[in-house]
Amino acid sequence: KFGNLFFNFAYAEKKLATDVSFINNKLEISKPLLTIDGNLPIDLGFVGVEKRIVETDTIRFDIKSTNFQLGTFGNSLPFITNQKGDLNADVILSGTPDNLNLSGALTVYNTLFRARDNNLDYSFDAKISFKDNVIKVDTIKLSNKGGSKYSGNMYLTGGITLDGLALNDIDLNIEGDIALLGARSQAVSQQLYGDLLIASDGIWNLKYSNGRTLFKGGILLKETDITYSQVQNNYKKSANSIIYKFVVDSSKLDQETVEFEQILEAAKQREEGRSEFVDESTFDYEIDIKAENVARAVLILSPSVNQRLIVEVYGDLKFNSRDGEQRAQGAFTLLSGSKLEFFKSFDATGTLRFESDITDPYLDIVASYVSDYLSPENVSTNQQVAVKLFLKGPLSQLGKNLATDPDNIAVYIGSRNIQNNVSDPRYDAADALSFILIGKFKNDLTSKDKNQVASQTSALENTATSFLGPVLTTFVNSAVGDIINDIQLSQNGEYTKFNVSGKFQKLRYSFGGTTELFQNIYKANLKIEYLFSQNLSIRAERKDPIVSSYGFEEKINELGLKYKFDF
């Protein structure tokens, strides 16, 4: 129990007098925690809204508070919950509606709350002063206090100028960093969750003048590891063609009530016809978004089959709106380590491009699954085979595009053809799916193989299916994090082929081969890559040659330096 709230309202001769006080539990009336006393000249008669305020009479409001607890409001405040803190205020508002004067100060301190939209905890402190027609924001500080493994502080300063009771202009500056998403965010949003820490690139500025609002600033994505799931609307109204009509028994209507409602409706129509009261205010923005560090995002393409696109990207995005017309321009480039999970793990390269809708990026991505193939006709011949998926189009249309365009999937035979993007026309989409599932093409399938492919294809259409590799990846990744973020297993003749990859900060690695390497470590493949920056990386790799001339045990060693020029 916080205390007792008392209201007194009196209205006479077009003047409304208010006396509001909040008293503590001990009912110490002489020491109220909050008081609002004032007089407002207002005509509550049957007049238009624009005529309610009496222009010639004086307005006066005194707002005083001493250690008023914000928890008193309970969960009635918008956007936040579980708030607590103290409010001190001594503000006087006086004058006429055309010439309003302010004086005093307001302080909010020791405030903690939880944001409803992201389920994160924040602290909030503010000091605001009032003089003449200016509201000066001396300082507002917003800080993370829980729910995310990252934390930051955001600061706001500036001023608001009034023209009577209306806003004249706003000029606010914001800078700092703040976590917007955390582990707890998934509880309130199944569409977007993860970890997100942003920072101001310079100073953000919010201005309002002459009915126009402009927000301008740069946003740095400092730490980004988010998951975005497309909303699947499986609910459909079945009664949308039903027309409801309400029949009124006119014999029971009160004639005075009917006439009064007719007057109200006529007044409403007159108000709607006055163009001078149409709100012509606009909100424009110019935002530049840049990834300061490598940003990681998981795009869930199909929850039913656990089809996910895991991207590590860098790039920038310009997002602006002018006169209600929105534009988004920019692209994020996929880095090494990006993958598509589609029964098996595919290496992904390409870009995420933003053209108009920031929530629906355009994908231009090639996802490649590479494995060894042993022909039933010649089991001694071991060839590399790749299946490549071409993900092109808006994210919202990706599933439709994959299903309707057979050219979005292709099969490549041999290392040289894989590198040179020369597909084999003998194999179609059915061969590609068959190879992904069991490592064979459709003409190689035995009766047992066909049953296995049929069962896996059925799972693709109806329910989620698990392979050992993805299951191990999920289990190990939950224990050690991204140090191991992908495990691939496949059968290669008499041996099991495996590959383990992961990362630690800016270092990425991949290690694999067949179970033979446990007897001979020289048969292992190894790749280590270090990102100095978004444009500079170095790679050391030991791998199988494109053309083998000295036998299966031959390996080649490469050292690569990559520098990208942006212009």
C-alpha positions as a Python dict, from the first residue, in 0.01 Angstrom:
ca = {
    (1, 'K'): (0, 0, 0),
    (2, 'F'): (154, 328, -113),
    (3, 'G'): (-88, 576, 43),
    (4, 'N'): (-415, 761, -16),
    (5, 'L'): (-521, 969, -314),
    (6, 'F'): (-772, 1255, -273),
    (7, 'F'): (-948, 1444, -553),
    (8, 'N'): (-1143, 1768, -540),
    (9, 'F'): (-1293, 1919, -856),
    (10, 'A'): (-1516, 2226, -874),
    (11, 'Y'): (-1662, 2382, -1189),
    (12, 'A'): (-1844, 2713, -1206),
    (13, 'E'): (-1862, 3010, -1445),
    (14, 'K'): (-1642, 2835, -1702),
    (15, 'K'): (-1363, 2771, -1453),
    (16, 'L'): (-1239, 2432, -1337),
    (17, 'A'): (-1063, 2425, -1000),
    (18, 'T'): (-857, 2118, -907),
    (19, 'D'): (-714, 2004, -576),
    (20, 'V'): (-534, 1669, -597),
    (21, 'S'): (-318, 1533, -315),
    (22, 'F'): (-145, 1205, -243),
    (23, 'I'): (-95, 1136, 129),
    (24, 'N'): (126, 867, 283),
    (25, 'N'): (-7, 569, 478),
    (26, 'K'): (12, 760, 805),
    (27, 'L'): (-235, 1018, 669),
    (28, 'E'): (-2, 1308, 746),
    (29, 'I'): (-215, 1559, 560),
    (30, 'S'): (24, 1842, 635),
    (31, 'K'): (304, 1658, 451),
    (32, 'P'): (156, 1536, 121),
    (33, 'L'): (385, 1347, -117),
    (34, 'L'): (221, 1500, -425),
    (35, 'T'): (-13, 1796, -477),
    (36, 'I'): (-167, 1946, -789),
    (37, 'D'): (-360, 2269, -732),
    (38, 'G'): (-488, 2487, -1009),
    (39, 'N'): (-744, 2673, -1209),
    (40, 'L'): (-821, 2612, -1573),
    (41, 'P'): (-1059, 2840, -1767),
    (42, 'I'): (-1253, 2597, -1980),
    (43, 'D'): (-1600, 2590, -2131),
    (44, 'L'): (-1750, 2245, -2081),
    (45, 'G'): (-2067, 2348, -2261),
    (46, 'F'): (-2179, 2218, -2597),
    (47, 'V'): (-1912, 2393, -2809),
    (48, 'G'): (-1642, 2283, -3047),
    (49, 'V'): (-1310, 2161, -2910),
    (50, 'E'): (-1123, 2464, -3043),
    (51, 'K'): (-1351, 2694, -2836),
    (52, 'R'): (-1319, 2509, -2505),
    (53, 'I'): (-1026, 2713, -2367),
    (54, 'V'): (-1130, 3061, -2254),
    (55, 'E'): (-859, 3284, -2400),
    (56, 'T'): (-883, 3582, -2164),
    (57, 'D'): (-874, 3414, -1823),
    (58, 'T'): (-563, 3317, -1628),
    (59, 'I'): (-435, 2962, -1598),
    (60, 'R'): (-245, 2857, -1289),
    (61, 'F'): (-122, 2515, -1179),
    (62, 'D'): (111, 2435, -888),
    (63, 'I'): (266, 2087, -894),
    (64, 'K'): (468, 1990, -589),
    (65, 'S'): (614, 1653, -495),
    (66, 'T'): (850, 1523, -227),
    (67, 'N'): (978, 1167, -264),
    (68, 'F'): (666, 1054, -448),
    (69, 'Q'): (704, 684, -533),
    (70, 'L'): (655, 605, -900),
    (71, 'G'): (548, 252, -808),
    (72, 'T'): (217, 413, -707),
    (73, 'F'): (109, 404, -1072),
    (74, 'G'): (129, 22, -1073),
    (75, 'N'): (122, -120, -1427),
    (76, 'S'): (-86, 165, -1567),
    (77, 'L'): (205, 343, -1740),
    (78, 'P'): (253, 268, -2112),
    (79, 'F'): (557, 74, -2239),
    (80, 'I'): (698, -7, -1891),
    (81, 'T'): (614, -218, -1587),
    (82, 'N'): (750, -291, -1239),
    (83, 'Q'): (872, 67, -1209),
    (84, 'K'): (1001, 211, -885),
    (85, 'G'): (1175, 535, -800),
    (86, 'D'): (1120, 882, -657),
    (87, 'L'): (983, 1205, -799),
    (88, 'N'): (1059, 1552, -664),
    (89, 'A'): (886, 1845, -831),
    (90, 'D'): (817, 2213, -774),
    (91, 'V'): (663, 2346, -1095),
    (92, 'I'): (439, 2649, -1144),
    (93, 'L'): (242, 2707, -1464),
    (94, 'S'): (70, 3043, -1499),
    (95, 'G'): (-54, 3296, -1753),
    (96, 'T'): (-304, 3295, -2035),
    (97, 'P'): (-337, 3028, -2304),
    (98, 'D'): (-152, 3256, -2547),
    (99, 'N'): (121, 3362, -2304),
    (100, 'L'): (211, 3081, -2070),
    (101, 'N'): (496, 3104, -1818),
    (102, 'L'): (675, 2812, -1651),
    (103, 'S'): (907, 2804, -1353),
    (104, 'G'): (1059, 2540, -1127),
    (105, 'A'): (1227, 2203, -1162),
    (106, 'L'): (1151, 1831, -1171),
    (107, 'T'): (1380, 1546, -1070),
    (108, 'V'): (1338, 1171, -1113),
    (109, 'Y'): (1596, 947, -947),
    (110, 'N'): (1659, 592, -824),
    (111, 'T'): (1421, 472, -1095),
    (112, 'L'): (1415, 112, -1214),
    (113, 'F'): (1168, -37, -1460),
    (114, 'R'): (1118, -318, -1709),
    (115, 'A'): (1037, -238, -2072),
    (116, 'R'): (733, -427, -2200),
    (117, 'D'): (855, -459, -2561),
    (118, 'N'): (1192, -627, -2492),
    (119, 'N'): (1159, -753, -2131),
    (120, 'L'): (1486, -584, -2025),
    (121, 'D'): (1550, -388, -1704),
    (122, 'Y'): (1667, -27, -1708),
    (123, 'S'): (1749, 253, -1467),
    (124, 'F'): (1634, 607, -1536),
    (125, 'D'): (1737, 945, -1394),
    (126, 'A'): (1617, 1284, -1512),
    (127, 'K'): (1658, 1649, -1420),
    (128, 'I'): (1432, 1897, -1599),
    (129, 'S'): (1397, 2271, -1537),
    (130, 'F'): (1125, 2518, -1643),
    (131, 'K'): (1160, 2889, -1720),
    (132, 'D'): (923, 3118, -1910),
    (133, 'N'): (810, 2913, -2212),
    (134, 'V'): (1109, 2674, -2219),
    (135, 'I'): (1137, 2322, -2081),
    (136, 'K'): (1508, 2249, -2047),
    (137, 'V'): (1625, 1889, -2030),
    (138, 'D'): (1938, 1929, -1818),
    (139, 'T'): (2006, 1556, -1828),
    (140, 'I'): (1828, 1228, -1884),
    (141, 'K'): (2023, 906, -1833),
    (142, 'L'): (1899, 562, -1936),
    (143, 'S'): (2109, 258, -1837),
    (144, 'N'): (2082, -120, -1870),
    (145, 'K'): (2021, -304, -1544),
    (146, 'G'): (1953, -665, -1642),
    (147, 'G'): (1822, -910, -1900),
    (148, 'S'): (2114, -876, -2144),
    (149, 'K'): (2478, -979, -2124),
    (150, 'Y'): (2568, -633, -2257),
    (151, 'S'): (2505, -300, -2089),
    (152, 'G'): (2532, 66, -2179),
    (153, 'N'): (2431, 420, -2094),
    (154, 'M'): (2236, 664, -2308),
    (155, 'Y'): (2228, 1039, -2238),
    (156, 'L'): (1974, 1300, -2355),
    (157, 'T'): (1994, 1681, -2331),
    (158, 'G'): (1817, 1969, -2501),
    (159, 'G'): (1510, 2185, -2480),
    (160, 'I'): (1141, 2219, -2568),
    (161, 'T'): (982, 2557, -2642),
    (162, 'L'): (610, 2618, -2600),
    (163, 'D'): (383, 2860, -2782),
    (164, 'G'): (107, 2898, -2529),
    (165, 'L'): (-35, 2549, -2476),
    (166, 'A'): (108, 2419, -2805),
    (167, 'L'): (455, 2299, -2901),
    (168, 'N'): (670, 2551, -3081),
    (169, 'D'): (991, 2356, -3131),
    (170, 'I'): (1196, 2066, -2991),
    (171, 'D'): (1572, 2025, -3006),
    (172, 'L'): (1710, 1717, -2828),
    (173, 'N'): (2055, 1554, -2852),
    (174, 'I'): (2116, 1187, -2767),
    (175, 'E'): (2441, 991, -2741),
    (176, 'G'): (2583, 679, -2579),
    (177, 'D'): (2513, 307, -2612),
    (178, 'I'): (2232, 81, -2493),
    (179, 'A'): (2126, -286, -2514),
    (180, 'L'): (1791, -323, -2690),
    (181, 'L'): (1762, -704, -2689),
    (182, 'G'): (1876, -979, -2453),
    (183, 'A'): (1816, -1339, -2357),
    (184, 'R'): (1486, -1249, -2187),
    (185, 'S'): (1346, -1078, -2497),
    (186, 'Q'): (1228, -1407, -2648),
    (187, 'A'): (962, -1431, -2375),
    (188, 'V'): (777, -1131, -2521),
    (189, 'S'): (876, -1157, -2890),
    (190, 'Q'): (898, -1482, -3084),
    (191, 'Q'): (970, -1295, -3408),
    (192, 'L'): (1284, -1102, -3306),
    (193, 'Y'): (1510, -1185, -3013),
    (194, 'G'): (1876, -1233, -2919),
    (195, 'D'): (2147, -990, -2810),
    (196, 'L'): (2170, -640, -2957),
    (197, 'L'): (2387, -355, -2830),
    (198, 'I'): (2377, -31, -3029),
    (199, 'A'): (2565, 298, -2996),
    (200, 'S'): (2532, 647, -3138),
    (201, 'D'): (2775, 725, -3420),
    (202, 'G'): (2825, 1087, -3323),
    (203, 'I'): (2518, 1261, -3177),
    (204, 'W'): (2157, 1180, -3259),
    (205, 'N'): (1935, 1485, -3302),
    (206, 'L'): (1557, 1512, -3273),
    (207, 'K'): (1404, 1837, -3398),
    (208, 'Y'): (1049, 1963, -3427),
    (209, 'S'): (954, 2287, -3597),
    (210, 'N'): (656, 2413, -3799),
    (211, 'G'): (471, 2085, -3766),
    (212, 'R'): (763, 1875, -3893),
    (213, 'T'): (970, 1632, -3686),
    (214, 'L'): (1312, 1513, -3802),
    (215, 'F'): (1531, 1248, -3640),
    (216, 'K'): (1885, 1229, -3773),
    (217, 'G'): (2178, 1016, -3662),
    (218, 'G'): (2405, 720, -3713),
    (219, 'I'): (2360, 386, -3537),
    (220, 'L'): (2650, 151, -3472),
    (221, 'L'): (2571, -218, -3426),
    (222, 'K'): (2831, -289, -3156),
    (223, 'E'): (2722, -641, -3059),
    (224, 'T'): (2468, -822, -3273),
    (225, 'D'): (2353, -1182, -3232),
    (226, 'I'): (1984, -1191, -3316),
    (227, 'T'): (1725, -1437, -3442),
    (228, 'Y'): (1449, -1332, -3681),
    (229, 'S'): (1158, -1564, -3752),
    (230, 'Q'): (905, -1500, -4023),
    (231, 'V'): (553, -1477, -3885),
    (232, 'Q'): (342, -1765, -4008),
    (233, 'N'): (-27, -1686, -3992),
    (234, 'N'): (-207, -2020, -3981),
    (235, 'Y'): (-532, -1869, -3852),
    (236, 'K'): (-799, -1771, -4094),
    (237, 'K'): (-1139, -1625, -4019),
    (238, 'S'): (-1418, -1851, -4134),
    (239, 'A'): (-1704, -1609, -4068),
    (240, 'N'): (-1590, -1305, -4264),
    (241, 'S'): (-1880, -1334, -4509),
    (242, 'I'): (-2145, -1309, -4236),
    (243, 'I'): (-2332, -977, -4218),
    (244, 'Y'): (-2463, -869, -3879),
    (245, 'K'): (-2767, -639, -3854),
    (246, 'F'): (-2898, -499, -3525),
    (247, 'V'): (-3271, -436, -3518),
    (248, 'V'): (-3384, -153, -3286),
    (249, 'D'): (-3722, -158, -3111),
    (250, 'S'): (-3824, 203, -3184),
    (251, 'S'): (-4125, 184, -2947),
    (252, 'K'): (-3885, 185, -2649),
    (253, 'L'): (-3671, 481, -2761),
    (254, 'D'): (-3672, 802, -2560),
    (255, 'Q'): (-3742, 1088, -2801),
    (256, 'E'): (-3520, 1337, -2616),
    (257, 'T'): (-3228, 1091, -2630),
    (258, 'V'): (-3277, 1050, -3004),
    (259, 'E'): (-3279, 1426, -3061),
    (260, 'F'): (-2966, 1472, -2847),
    (261, 'E'): (-2779, 1204, -3040),
    (262, 'Q'): (-2881, 1371, -3368),
    (263, 'I'): (-2736, 1702, -3244),
    (264, 'L'): (-2412, 1528, -3148),
    (265, 'E'): (-2385, 1363, -3488),
    (266, 'A'): (-2446, 1693, -3668),
    (267, 'A'): (-2177, 1865, -3460),
    (268, 'K'): (-1937, 1580, -3532),
    (269, 'Q'): (-1992, 1612, -3906),
    (270, 'R'): (-1929, 1988, -3891),
    (271, 'E'): (-1599, 1930, -3707),
    (272, 'E'): (-1485, 1667, -3959),
    (273, 'G'): (-1557, 1908, -4246),
    (274, 'R'): (-1321, 2179, -4119),
    (275, 'S'): (-991, 2141, -4304),
    (276, 'E'): (-811, 2389, -4075),
    (277, 'F'): (-807, 2132, -3799),
    (278, 'V'): (-653, 1852, -4007),
    (279, 'D'): (-324, 1732, -3855),
    (280, 'E'): (-56, 1801, -4112),
    (281, 'S'): (241, 1713, -3888),
    (282, 'T'): (500, 1475, -4033),
    (283, 'F'): (776, 1261, -3887),
    (284, 'D'): (1088, 1232, -4105),
    (285, 'Y'): (1411, 1050, -4028),
    (286, 'E'): (1757, 998, -4171),
    (287, 'I'): (1935, 701, -4015),
    (288, 'D'): (2267, 542, -4108),
    (289, 'I'): (2321, 193, -3965),
    (290, 'K'): (2670, 39, -3961),
    (291, 'A'): (2805, -287, -3818),
    (292, 'E'): (3100, -187, -3600),
    (293, 'N'): (3185, -554, -3537),
    (294, 'V'): (3080, -864, -3726),
    (295, 'A'): (2704, -895, -3682),
    (296, 'R'): (2546, -1239, -3646),
    (297, 'A'): (2184, -1308, -3735),
    (298, 'V'): (1976, -1625, -3759),
    (299, 'L'): (1690, -1606, -4011),
    (300, 'I'): (1442, -1887, -3951),
    (301, 'L'): (1313, -1961, -4300),
    (302, 'S'): (1095, -2260, -4214),
    (303, 'P'): (1035, -2347, -3846),
    (304, 'S'): (861, -2676, -3937),
    (305, 'V'): (1183, -2827, -4078),
    (306, 'N'): (1431, -2619, -3878),
    (307, 'Q'): (1552, -2449, -4195),
    (308, 'R'): (1774, -2162, -4084),
    (309, 'L'): (2007, -1915, -4248),
    (310, 'I'): (2290, -1826, -4008),
    (311, 'V'): (2476, -1522, -4134),
    (312, 'E'): (2780, -1331, -4016),
    (313, 'V'): (2777, -998, -4194),
    (314, 'Y'): (2919, -650, -4215),
    (315, 'G'): (2801, -348, -4410),
    (316, 'D'): (2584, -42, -4375),
    (317, 'L'): (2227, 68, -4433),
    (318, 'K'): (2071, 408, -4499),
    (319, 'F'): (1712, 431, -4381),
    (320, 'N'): (1511, 749, -4434),
    (321, 'S'): (1160, 881, -4464),
    (322, 'R'): (1047, 1207, -4618),
    (323, 'D'): (681, 1316, -4634),
    (324, 'G'): (570, 964, -4542),
    (325, 'E'): (771, 797, -4820),
    (326, 'Q'): (1014, 541, -4675),
    (327, 'R'): (1339, 427, -4836),
    (328, 'A'): (1598, 173, -4726),
    (329, 'Q'): (1925, 137, -4913),
    (330, 'G'): (2234, -64, -4834),
    (331, 'A'): (2365, -417, -4809),
    (332, 'F'): (2528, -650, -4562),
    (333, 'T'): (2794, -886, -4703),
    (334, 'L'): (2812, -1243, -4571),
    (335, 'L'): (3144, -1341, -4416),
    (336, 'S'): (3312, -1680, -4388),
    (337, 'G'): (3121, -1886, -4134),
    (338, 'S'): (2774, -1806, -4268),
    (339, 'K'): (2563, -2120, -4314),
    (340, 'L'): (2229, -2249, -4431),
    (341, 'E'): (2084, -2541, -4235),
    (342, 'F'): (1868, -2752, -4467),
    (343, 'F'): (1895, -3107, -4336),
    (344, 'K'): (2272, -3060, -4366),
    (345, 'S'): (2495, -2753, -4325),
    (346, 'F'): (2557, -2541, -4637),
    (347, 'D'): (2829, -2278, -4660),
    (348, 'A'): (2665, -1948, -4756),
    (349, 'T'): (2804, -1650, -4947),
    (350, 'G'): (2641, -1339, -5089),
    (351, 'T'): (2457, -1034, -4960),
    (352, 'L'): (2149, -916, -4773),
    (353, 'R'): (2028, -608, -4956),
    (354, 'F'): (1775, -358, -4826),
    (355, 'E'): (1568, -176, -5088),
    (356, 'S'): (1245, -53, -4929),
    (357, 'D'): (1109, -253, -4638),
    (358, 'I'): (1369, -292, -4363),
    (359, 'T'): (1187, -600, -4228),
    (360, 'D'): (1195, -778, -4566),
    (361, 'P'): (1551, -774, -4706),
    (362, 'Y'): (1638, -900, -5054),
    (363, 'L'): (1856, -1212, -5043),
    (364, 'D'): (2121, -1279, -5305),
    (365, 'I'): (2290, -1583, -5151),
    (366, 'V'): (2452, -1903, -5278),
    (367, 'A'): (2447, -2191, -5027),
    (368, 'S'): (2678, -2486, -5105),
    (369, 'Y'): (2679, -2837, -4960),
    (370, 'V'): (2994, -3033, -5054),
    (371, 'S'): (3053, -3402, -4987),
    (372, 'D'): (3231, -3702, -5140),
    (373, 'Y'): (3051, -3931, -5383),
    (374, 'L'): (3131, -4299, -5446),
    (375, 'S'): (2974, -4425, -5768),
    (376, 'P'): (2812, -4773, -5732),
    (377, 'E'): (2968, -4863, -6066),
    (378, 'N'): (3321, -4782, -5950),
    (379, 'V'): (3362, -4776, -5570),
    (380, 'S'): (3733, -4697, -5607),
    (381, 'T'): (3654, -4357, -5763),
    (382, 'N'): (3596, -4084, -5510),
    (383, 'Q'): (3462, -3753, -5641),
    (384, 'Q'): (3364, -3428, -5476),
    (385, 'V'): (3003, -3331, -5537),
    (386, 'A'): (2837, -3001, -5449),
    (387, 'V'): (2472, -2905, -5430),
    (388, 'K'): (2415, -2532, -5454),
    (389, 'L'): (2098, -2350, -5355),
    (390, 'F'): (2043, -2003, -5499),
    (391, 'L'): (1841, -1792, -5259),
    (392, 'K'): (1726, -1490, -5455),
    (393, 'G'): (1437, -1260, -5380),
    (394, 'P'): (1270, -1096, -5079),
    (395, 'L'): (1288, -1291, -4755),
    (396, 'S'): (907, -1312, -4740),
    (397, 'Q'): (894, -1479, -5087),
    (398, 'L'): (1189, -1714, -5040),
    (399, 'G'): (989, -2032, -4982),
    (400, 'K'): (767, -1965, -5282),
    (401, 'N'): (1066, -1894, -5509),
    (402, 'L'): (1247, -2214, -5408),
    (403, 'A'): (937, -2424, -5477),
    (404, 'T'): (849, -2276, -5816),
    (405, 'D'): (1188, -2220, -5982),
    (406, 'P'): (1384, -2542, -6057),
    (407, 'D'): (1690, -2336, -6151),
    (408, 'N'): (1739, -2241, -5785),
    (409, 'I'): (1918, -2570, -5719),
    (410, 'A'): (2199, -2737, -5914),
    (411, 'V'): (2450, -3024, -5885),
    (412, 'Y'): (2825, -2990, -5955),
    (413, 'I'): (3064, -3283, -6008),
    (414, 'G'): (3436, -3248, -5941),
    (415, 'S'): (3640, -2988, -5755),
    (416, 'R'): (3724, -2788, -6066),
    (417, 'N'): (3359, -2762, -6176),
    (418, 'I'): (3258, -2665, -5823),
    (419, 'Q'): (3506, -2378, -5816),
    (420, 'N'): (3421, -2265, -6169),
    (421, 'N'): (3041, -2294, -6113),
    (422, 'V'): (2991, -2544, -6397),
    (423, 'S'): (2681, -2749, -6314),
    (424, 'D'): (2610, -3099, -6446),
    (425, 'P'): (2290, -3099, -6658),
    (426, 'R'): (2239, -3473, -6598),
    (427, 'Y'): (2114, -3411, -6244),
    (428, 'D'): (1796, -3230, -6143),
    (429, 'A'): (1639, -3115, -5818),
    (430, 'A'): (1541, -3471, -5722),
    (431, 'D'): (1905, -3582, -5757),
    (432, 'A'): (2014, -3286, -5546),
    (433, 'L'): (1771, -3368, -5264),
    (434, 'S'): (1862, -3736, -5277),
    (435, 'F'): (2233, -3654, -5249),
    (436, 'I'): (2172, -3418, -4956),
    (437, 'L'): (1974, -3683, -4769),
    (438, 'I'): (2180, -4003, -4823),
    (439, 'G'): (2476, -3911, -5045),
    (440, 'K'): (2344, -4085, -5359),
    (441, 'F'): (2168, -3981, -5677),
    (442, 'K'): (1822, -4109, -5764),
    (443, 'N'): (1947, -4363, -6022),
    (444, 'D'): (2180, -4512, -5759),
    (445, 'L'): (1903, -4579, -5507),
    (446, 'T'): (1820, -4930, -5393),
    (447, 'S'): (1474, -5017, -5261),
    (448, 'K'): (1598, -4952, -4908),
    (449, 'D'): (1743, -4617, -5014),
    (450, 'K'): (1416, -4515, -5179),
    (451, 'N'): (1223, -4587, -4860),
    (452, 'Q'): (1473, -4378, -4664),
    (453, 'V'): (1448, -4086, -4907),
    (454, 'A'): (1068, -4112, -4904),
    (455, 'S'): (1056, -4100, -4526),
    (456, 'Q'): (1291, -3803, -4512),
    (457, 'T'): (1097, -3620, -4786),
    (458, 'S'): (775, -3683, -4594),
    (459, 'A'): (939, -3534, -4289),
    (460, 'L'): (1038, -3234, -4498),
    (461, 'E'): (676, -3170, -4589),
    (462, 'N'): (517, -3233, -4252),
    (463, 'T'): (737, -3234, -3944),
    (464, 'A'): (1089, -3156, -3830),
    (465, 'T'): (1352, -3420, -3887),
    (466, 'S'): (1689, -3452, -3714),
    (467, 'F'): (2019, -3575, -3843),
    (468, 'L'): (2303, -3666, -3615),
    (469, 'G'): (2518, -3371, -3723),
    (470, 'P'): (2267, -3095, -3639),
    (471, 'V'): (2176, -3269, -3313),
    (472, 'L'): (2542, -3283, -3207),
    (473, 'T'): (2595, -2923, -3315),
    (474, 'T'): (2305, -2800, -3101),
    (475, 'F'): (2413, -3005, -2800),
    (476, 'V'): (2781, -2906, -2811),
    (477, 'N'): (2710, -2542, -2899),
    (478, 'S'): (2482, -2508, -2595),
    (479, 'A'): (2771, -2625, -2375),
    (480, 'V'): (3071, -2442, -2521),
    (481, 'G'): (2915, -2164, -2732),
    (482, 'D'): (3049, -2069, -3075),
    (483, 'I'): (3385, -2238, -3009),
    (484, 'I'): (3209, -2529, -3183),
    (485, 'N'): (2917, -2409, -3394),
    (486, 'D'): (2895, -2672, -3669),
    (487, 'I'): (2947, -3050, -3688),
    (488, 'Q'): (2902, -3239, -4015),
    (489, 'L'): (2897, -3618, -4050),
    (490, 'S'): (2866, -3831, -4365),
    (491, 'Q'): (2955, -4180, -4483),
    (492, 'N'): (3252, -4213, -4721),
    (493, 'G'): (3288, -4575, -4826),
    (494, 'E'): (3423, -4771, -4530),
    (495, 'Y'): (3496, -4455, -4332),
    (496, 'T'): (3289, -4182, -4168),
    (497, 'K'): (3377, -3833, -4283),
    (498, 'F'): (3343, -3548, -4036),
    (499, 'N'): (3411, -3176, -4009),
    (500, 'V'): (3409, -2953, -3701),
    (501, 'S'): (3417, -2574, -3720),
    (502, 'G'): (3378, -2283, -3485),
    (503, 'K'): (3517, -1947, -3382),
    (504, 'F'): (3666, -1759, -3091),
    (505, 'Q'): (3634, -1382, -3114),
    (506, 'K'): (3799, -1296, -3453),
    (507, 'L'): (3957, -1640, -3506),
    (508, 'R'): (3773, -1904, -3712),
    (509, 'Y'): (3875, -2262, -3770),
    (510, 'S'): (3765, -2579, -3950),
    (511, 'F'): (3905, -2928, -3889),
    (512, 'G'): (3802, -3255, -4051),
    (513, 'G'): (3863, -3556, -4267),
    (514, 'T'): (3776, -3925, -4236),
    (515, 'T'): (3818, -4154, -3937),
    (516, 'E'): (4147, -4259, -4102),
    (517, 'L'): (4315, -3951, -3960),
    (518, 'F'): (4306, -4108, -3613),
    (519, 'Q'): (4575, -4348, -3746),
    (520, 'N'): (4743, -4084, -3964),
    (521, 'I'): (4699, -3720, -3861),
    (522, 'Y'): (4853, -3602, -4192),
    (523, 'K'): (4526, -3695, -4364),
    (524, 'A'): (4339, -3417, -4181),
    (525, 'N'): (4210, -3100, -4345),
    (526, 'L'): (4259, -2779, -4147),
    (527, 'K'): (4165, -2415, -4207),
    (528, 'I'): (4240, -2122, -3977),
    (529, 'E'): (4125, -1769, -4055),
    (530, 'Y'): (4172, -1446, -3861),
    (531, 'L'): (3977, -1126, -3929),
    (532, 'F'): (4183, -817, -3853),
    (533, 'S'): (3893, -601, -3974),
    (534, 'Q'): (3591, -618, -4199),
    (535, 'N'): (3813, -572, -4505),
    (536, 'L'): (4132, -754, -4401),
    (537, 'S'): (4180, -1123, -4317),
    (538, 'I'): (4450, -1388, -4334),
    (539, 'R'): (4394, -1759, -4393),
    (540, 'A'): (4609, -2069, -4357),
    (541, 'E'): (4465, -2390, -4502),
    (542, 'R'): (4564, -2754, -4556),
    (543, 'K'): (4331, -2929, -4799),
    (544, 'D'): (4288, -3180, -5077),
    (545, 'P'): (4416, -3064, -5418),
    (546, 'I'): (4177, -2983, -5699),
    (547, 'V'): (4353, -3233, -5927),
    (548, 'S'): (4511, -3532, -5750),
    (549, 'S'): (4814, -3689, -5917),
    (550, 'Y'): (5008, -3851, -5636),
    (551, 'G'): (4741, -4043, -5451),
    (552, 'F'): (4483, -3996, -5179),
    (553, 'E'): (4729, -3882, -4913),
    (554, 'E'): (4846, -3579, -5106),
    (555, 'K'): (4763, -3243, -4945),
    (556, 'I'): (4834, -2885, -5045),
    (557, 'N'): (4909, -2597, -4809),
    (558, 'E'): (4786, -2243, -4875),
    (559, 'L'): (4846, -1908, -4711),
    (560, 'G'): (4606, -1637, -4823),
    (561, 'L'): (4580, -1266, -4752),
    (562, 'K'): (4252, -1095, -4841),
    (563, 'Y'): (4201, -720, -4858),
    (564, 'K'): (3880, -568, -4984),
    (565, 'F'): (3857, -221, -5139),
    (566, 'D'): (3524, -41, -5107),
    (567, 'F'): (3449, 244, -5344),
}
